[in-house]
């Protein structure tokens, strides 16, 4: 469900209702931007690489936390 819709809709349920409740007091304005023009958000919606196979190919993008061993 587009965020531009659920923030304006009075009848949302579940997780959308919870997000709407959190965002409405902030008086946030969300604007639809076509995917072709919105490359940053499009990249954020992609699956994150979690395999160690990619550390050799993309070392500049890979950082493993020394304590937890999780990718950052």
C-alpha positions in Angstrom: 0.0 0.0 0.0 1.5 3.4 -1.0 2.3 5.6 2.0 0.7 8.5 0.2 -2.6 6.6 0.4 -2.6 5.1 3.9 -1.7 8.4 5.6 -4.7 10.1 4.0 -7.1 7.1 4.5 -9.2 7.1 7.7 -9.8 3.3 7.5 -6.4 1.6 7.7 -5.7 -1.5 9.8 -2.8 -3.4 11.2 0.7 -2.2 10.6 -0.5 0.6 8.3 -2.6 2.0 11.2 0.4 1.9 13.5 2.6 3.7 11.0 -0.1 6.3 10.3 -0.5 6.8 14.1 3.3 7.5 14.4 3.6 9.7 11.3 0.5 11.9 11.5 1.7 13.9 14.5 4.9 14.7 12.8 3.0 16.4 10.0 5.1 14.7 7.4 4.5 15.2 3.7 5.2 12.2 1.5 5.4 12.8 -2.3 5.2 10.1 -4.9 8.3 10.0 -7.2 8.4 7.7 -10.1 10.8 4.8 -9.7 13.0 5.8 -12.6 13.6 9.2 -11.0 13.9 7.9 -7.4 17.1 5.7 -7.6 18.1 6.1 -3.9 14.9 4.7 -2.5 14.7 2.1 -5.2 18.2 0.8 -4.1 16.9 0.7 -0.4 14.1 -1.5 -1.4 16.4 -4.2 -3.0 17.5 -7.3 -1.2 20.6 -6.9 0.9 23.5 -9.1 0.1 24.2 -11.4 3.0 26.6 -13.9 1.6 30.3 -13.7 2.3 30.8 -14.6 -1.4 30.5 -10.9 -2.2 33.2 -9.6 0.1 35.9 -10.3 -2.4 33.9 -8.7 -5.3 32.8 -5.6 -3.4 35.2 -5.0 -0.6 34.5 -1.2 -0.5 30.8 -1.9 0.4 31.4 -4.7 2.9 32.0 -4.2 6.6 31.6 -6.9 9.2 31.1 -5.9 12.8 34.0 -7.4 14.8 31.9 -8.1 17.8 28.6 -9.4 16.3 29.9 -10.7 13.0 27.0 -9.0 11.3 27.3 -7.0 8.1 27.0 -3.2 8.4 
